[in-house]
Amino acid sequence: MDTSSPEKKKATKQRFMFNIADGGFTELHSLWQNEERAATVTKKTFEIWHRRHDYWLLAGIIQHGYARWQDVQNDVRFAILNEPFKGEMSRGNFLEIKNKFLARRFKLLEQALVIEEQLRRAAYLNMTEDPAHPSMALNTRFSEVECLAESHQHLSKESMSGNKPANAVLHKVLKQLEELLSDMKADVTRLPATIARIPPVAVRLQMSERNILSRLASRGPEVGAQNQSQGSQQMQVPR
């Protein structure tokens, strides 16, 4: 016998689930983490753009088509997309601000979806990454730079306040960062020749970006079962 309260049952039904498994190759998940933290702390879950808004942006694009920003915004089903911009309504270039943001955000989502499809196909074909590939070395060094910078970001303030030990450590960290950036520069110079040999995404997948997006967003039983078995993308429309 289920003794759960009606409130708990309602909360369970309204649980929001949406993910794009881009493997960390875009900044999407970092943005989601920061945005959702801000939305939760301030309790402005509609006013601060985050993962839920991205879901409905994709739904609006699927419904109205590429770059039909005004049609999406005018559709009452996607009214949530207008909430983060209400504070900008007094500005003269209000619509331009909204449309530019939506275009940038959609481009990031589209990139993440394309990468997710590439990773899914790579897993299906049992393809593995080449550790010796220049792009892998660059990715590793970027992670090192990010980790080093984040773990020592407090040193700058302490150094400016006259903390001599912190100042000495800061100089060492900056030297490490300089060496890493120099290595990254060398890696980048080797990338153009490698990238030139890579076929375009549409050729490799034998699908257009529009078809990839439509396929990933499809809620058909066959696609849904495939996505569930691979754990790549979960979508559940909140009621």
C-alpha positions in Angstrom: 0.0 0.0 0.0 1.4 3.4 -1.0 1.1 5.8 2.0 2.9 8.7 0.3 1.2 12.0 0.7 -0.5 13.7 -2.4 2.2 16.4 -2.2 5.0 13.8 -2.5 3.2 12.1 -5.4 2.8 15.4 -7.2 6.5 16.3 -6.7 7.5 12.9 -8.1 5.3 13.4 -11.2 6.7 16.8 -11.8 10.4 15.8 -11.5 12.3 17.3 -14.4 14.8 15.2 -16.2 16.8 16.4 -19.2 20.4 15.8 -20.2 22.8 16.0 -23.2 25.7 13.6 -22.8 28.4 15.7 -24.6 31.3 14.0 -22.8 32.5 17.4 -21.4 33.6 18.6 -24.9 31.5 21.8 -24.5 31.0 24.2 -21.7 27.3 23.3 -21.4 27.4 21.3 -18.2 29.6 23.9 -16.5 27.0 26.5 -17.4 24.2 24.3 -16.1 25.9 23.7 -12.8 26.5 27.4 -12.2 23.1 28.5 -13.4 21.2 25.9 -11.4 23.1 26.8 -8.3 22.1 30.4 -8.8 18.5 29.6 -9.5 18.2 27.4 -6.5 19.9 29.8 -4.0 17.8 32.8 -5.2 14.7 30.6 -5.7 14.3 32.3 -9.2 13.8 29.1 -11.1 12.0 30.9 -13.9 13.9 34.2 -14.0 17.4 32.7 -14.2 18.1 30.8 -17.4 19.2 27.2 -16.8 18.7 23.6 -18.0 14.9 23.7 -18.0 14.9 26.8 -20.3 17.2 24.9 -22.7 14.8 22.0 -22.8 11.9 24.3 -23.8 14.1 26.2 -26.3 14.8 23.0 -28.1 11.2 22.1 -28.0 10.3 25.5 -29.5 12.8 25.1 -32.3 11.5 21.7 -33.1 8.0 23.1 -33.2 8.6 26.4 -35.2 11.9 25.8 -37.0 15.5 27.1 -37.0 16.0 30.8 -35.9 12.3 31.4 -35.6 12.9 33.2 -32.3 9.9 35.5 -32.4 7.5 32.6 -33.2 8.9 30.6 -30.3 8.6 33.6 -27.9 5.1 34.4 -29.0 3.9 30.8 -28.4 2.3 30.6 -25.0 3.5 27.0 -24.6 7.1 28.4 -24.3 6.3 31.4 -22.2 9.1 30.3 -19.7 11.6 31.5 -22.3 10.5 35.1 -21.8 10.9 35.1 -18.0 14.7 35.7 -17.8 14.4 38.8 -20.0 11.6 40.7 -18.2 14.1 43.0 -16.5 15.5 44.1 -19.8 12.1 45.2 -21.4 12.8 48.9 -20.8 15.9 48.8 -23.0 15.6 50.0 -26.6 17.4 47.0 -28.0 15.4 44.5 -25.9 14.4 42.2 -28.8 17.9 42.2 -30.2 19.3 41.2 -26.8 16.8 38.3 -26.5 17.3 37.0 -30.0 21.1 37.1 -29.8 21.1 35.2 -26.6 18.7 32.6 -27.9 20.9 32.2 -31.0 24.1 31.7 -29.0 22.4 29.4 -26.6 20.9 27.3 -29.3 24.2 27.0 -31.1 25.8 25.6 -27.9 22.9 23.1 -27.5 23.2 22.1 -31.1 26.9 21.6 -30.8 26.4 19.4 -27.7 23.7 17.3 -29.4 26.0 16.7 -32.4 28.8 15.6 -30.1 26.4 13.3 -28.2 25.4 11.7 -31.5 29.1 11.2 -32.5 29.9 9.7 -29.1 26.9 7.4 -29.4 28.0 6.2 -32.8 31.6 5.8 -31.7 30.3 3.6 -28.8 28.2 1.6 -31.2 31.1 1.0 -33.5 33.4 0.2 -30.5 35.7 3.1 -31.5 38.3 4.2 -29.0 40.2 7.5 -28.5 43.8 7.7 -29.7 45.9 9.0 -26.7 48.6 10.2 -29.1 46.2 12.4 -31.0 47.2 16.1 -30.8 43.7 17.1 -29.7 43.9 14.7 -26.8 47.1 16.3 -25.6 45.5 19.8 -25.9 42.4 18.7 -24.0 44.6 17.3 -21.2 46.6 20.5 -20.9 43.5 22.6 -20.9 42.1 20.5 -17.9 45.4 21.0 -16.1 45.2 24.8 -16.7 41.6 24.9 -15.5 42.4 22.9 -12.4 45.5 24.9 -11.5 43.7 28.2 -11.9 40.6 27.2 -9.9 42.5 25.7 -7.0 44.7 28.8 -6.6 42.3 31.6 -7.4 42.3 32.8 -3.8 46.0 33.6 -4.0 45.5 36.8 -6.0 43.4 38.5 -3.3 45.8 37.4 -0.5 48.8 38.6 -2.5 47.3 42.0 -3.0 46.6 42.3 0.7 50.3 41.9 1.5 50.6 38.2 2.3 54.2 37.4 1.3 54.0 33.6 1.4 50.9 33.8 -0.8 52.7 36.1 -3.2 55.6 33.6 -3.5 53.2 30.7 -4.2 51.3 32.9 -6.7 54.5 33.5 -8.7 55.1 29.8 -8.9 51.6 29.1 -10.0 51.8 31.7 -12.7 55.0 30.2 -13.9 53.3 26.8 -14.2 50.5 28.3 -16.1 52.9 30.0 -18.5 54.6 26.7 -19.2 51.3 24.9 -19.7 50.1 27.6 -22.1 53.3 27.4 -24.0 52.8 23.6 -24.4 49.2 24.3 -25.5 50.5 26.7 -28.2 52.8 24.0 -29.5 49.9 21.5 -29.6 47.7 24.0 -31.4 50.2 24.5 -34.2 50.0 20.8 -35.0 46.2 20.7 -35.1 45.4 22.4 -38.5 46.9 19.7 -40.6 45.1 17.0 -38.5 41.8 18.8 -38.7 42.1 19.3 -42.4 42.0 15.5 -42.8 38.9 15.1 -40.8 35.7 14.8 -42.9 32.8 17.2 -42.1 30.4 16.1 -39.3 27.6 15.7 -41.8 29.7 13.3 -43.9 30.9 11.3 -41.0 27.4 10.8 -39.6 25.7 10.8 -43.0 23.1 13.1 -41.4 22.5 16.8 -41.5 22.5 18.7 -38.2 18.8 19.3 -38.6 18.2 15.5 -38.8 20.4 14.8 -35.8 18.5 17.3 -33.7 15.1 15.9 -34.8 16.2 12.4 -34.2 17.5 13.1 -30.7 14.4 15.1 -29.8 12.0 12.5 -31.1 9.8 10.8 -28.5 8.9 7.8 -30.6 9.0 4.4 -28.8 11.9 3.0 -30.9 14.1 6.0 -30.3 13.1 6.3 -26.7 14.0 2.7 -26.0 17.4 3.1 -27.7 18.2 6.2 -25.7 17.2 4.6 -22.5 19.4 1.5 -23.1 22.4 3.7 -23.9 21.8 6.2 -21.2 22.7 9.0 -23.4 19.8 11.4 -23.3 16.8 11.5 -21.0 13.8 13.8 -21.6 10.6 14.0 -19.6 8.1 16.7 -20.2 7.1 18.3 -16.9 3.4 18.3 -16.4 
